[in-house]
Amino acid sequence: MIHDEKAEKLELVGLYIRAAARWLTVPDGGREASSRE
């Protein structure tokens, strides 16, 4: 398997975006939304 730096960065960016989205939604009453999952 060939690992591209771009691919790795995109993967990391995706993870960061997911984490950021979760962190940002918590203060806005995101606790209710997260409990639905």
N, C-alpha and C positions, 0 to 999 in steps of 0.2 A: 504493500500500500504506500502510495506516495503522499506525503503530507505537505501541502502548500502553506506558506506563511499566511497567505490571504485567507485560506479556508480556516486555519486555526484562529485567526483574528476574528473572522466572522462568527465562529462558534462562541468565542469569548464574549463578543459584543452581544450576541443573542442572550447569553446567560446573564450578562450585566443588565440588559434591558428588562428581562423577566424579573430579576431581583429588584431593580429600581421601581418597576411598576408595582410590585407587591408593597415595597416600603412606602411608596407615595400614596397608595390607596388606603393604607391603614389609618392615618390621621383623619381621612375624610369619611369615617364610618365604614372603612373597608373591612372591619372585623365581621360585619354581617355578610358581606360579599364573599369573603374567604371561607366563612363557615358553610356556604352553599356547596363549595367544591367537595 
